Amino acid sequence: MSKLSQQEEKELITFIKDWIKSHGFNQKDLAYALNIKSSRTSEIILKIKELYKKGGIFNIARTLIEIEQNWLNEIKKDYQETNQTSPYNQLDIDSLVNQITQDTCE
């Protein structure tokens, strides 16, 4: 594969920065997902260039799509975990209070 032009590289980095912000993540999250040690832009660019050499813009897109899917699945999983109903909801508590009141009156 030929290498990215400076203009393509600049546009790609701008896109990636906007893309990670739109999902509420940061460069550190992207670096982790790309399996690189540093979250510096220069390191991310090196990884993007490596992906480009291995399969062109298609390979970059495929990798970013996989990362996005993982992020969205994690968000969905976290949302489901936080929205699980507790073992007692307000109706259960009211019912218990009523039962206790009835038991003490008898």
C-alpha positions as semicolon CSV with decimal commas, in nm:
position;residue;x (nm);y (nm);z (nm)
1;M;0,000;0,000;0,000
2;S;0,112;0,351;-0,062
3;K;0,130;0,577;0,238
4;L;-0,118;0,840;0,351
5;S;-0,064;1,189;0,220
6;Q;-0,019;1,464;0,478
7;Q;-0,365;1,599;0,390
8;E;-0,528;1,258;0,430
9;E;-0,345;1,206;0,759
10;K;-0,457;1,544;0,889
11;E;-0,819;1,484;0,788
12;L;-0,815;1,136;0,939
13;I;-0,679;1,258;1,272
14;T;-0,936;1,539;1,283
15;F;-1,210;1,286;1,211
16;I;-1,083;1,044;1,476
17;K;-1,061;1,316;1,743
18;D;-1,418;1,428;1,669
19;W;-1,535;1,067;1,657
20;I;-1,396;0,975;2,000
21;K;-1,534;1,295;2,154
22;S;-1,878;1,227;2,007
23;H;-1,884;0,897;2,197
24;G;-1,765;1,055;2,520
25;F;-1,425;0,889;2,512
26;N;-1,073;1,027;2,488
27;Q;-0,740;0,947;2,324
28;K;-0,641;0,726;2,615
29;D;-0,947;0,507;2,553
30;L;-0,861;0,488;2,184
31;A;-0,499;0,402;2,259
32;Y;-0,616;0,122;2,488
33;A;-0,853;-0,008;2,219
34;L;-0,575;0,007;1,958
35;N;-0,346;-0,181;2,196
36;I;-0,079;0,091;2,209
37;K;0,101;0,210;2,520
38;S;0,086;0,585;2,467
39;S;-0,219;0,799;2,405
40;R;-0,017;1,072;2,236
41;T;-0,144;1,177;1,895
42;S;0,191;1,085;1,737
43;E;0,158;0,726;1,862
44;I;-0,200;0,702;1,738
45;I;-0,086;0,830;1,398
46;L;0,183;0,561;1,385
47;K;-0,079;0,294;1,457
48;I;-0,311;0,438;1,191
49;K;-0,026;0,434;0,939
50;E;0,046;0,072;1,032
51;L;-0,320;-0,018;0,977
52;Y;-0,313;0,165;0,643
53;K;-0,006;-0,030;0,528
54;K;-0,178;-0,357;0,615
55;G;-0,503;-0,290;0,432
56;G;-0,557;0,069;0,332
57;I;-0,836;0,295;0,443
58;F;-1,066;-0,008;0,456
59;N;-0,853;-0,161;0,731
60;I;-0,859;0,164;0,929
61;A;-1,237;0,187;0,892
62;R;-1,286;-0,178;0,993
63;T;-1,071;-0,131;1,302
64;L;-1,253;0,186;1,407
65;I;-1,591;0,019;1,352
66;E;-1,487;-0,272;1,576
67;I;-1,373;-0,027;1,845
68;E;-1,698;0,166;1,819
69;Q;-1,904;-0,152;1,848
70;N;-1,710;-0,254;2,159
71;W;-1,760;0,090;2,312
72;L;-2,132;0,087;2,238
73;N;-2,169;-0,263;2,380
74;E;-1,992;-0,151;2,699
75;I;-2,217;0,154;2,727
76;K;-2,524;-0,065;2,677
77;K;-2,396;-0,317;2,933
78;D;-2,323;-0,042;3,187
79;Y;-2,667;0,109;3,127
80;Q;-2,839;-0,224;3,182
81;E;-2,644;-0,286;3,502
82;T;-2,733;0,054;3,648
83;N;-3,099;0,019;3,556
84;Q;-3,159;-0,320;3,713
85;T;-3,441;-0,304;3,961
86;S;-3,348;-0,342;4,322
87;P;-3,494;-0,639;4,509
88;Y;-3,743;-0,406;4,678
89;N;-3,921;-0,130;4,495
90;Q;-4,142;0,136;4,651
91;L;-4,456;-0,080;4,627
92;D;-4,285;-0,363;4,815
93;I;-4,177;-0,128;5,093
94;D;-4,526;0,021;5,119
95;S;-4,671;-0,328;5,133
96;L;-4,429;-0,428;5,408
97;V;-4,508;-0,115;5,611
98;N;-4,881;-0,187;5,578
99;Q;-4,828;-0,548;5,682
100;I;-4,623;-0,441;5,986
101;T;-4,888;-0,187;6,082
102;Q;-5,163;-0,449;6,056
103;D;-4,958;-0,701;6,255
104;T;-4,895;-0,453;6,537
105;C;-5,260;-0,351;6,555
106;E;-5,382;-0,707;6,601
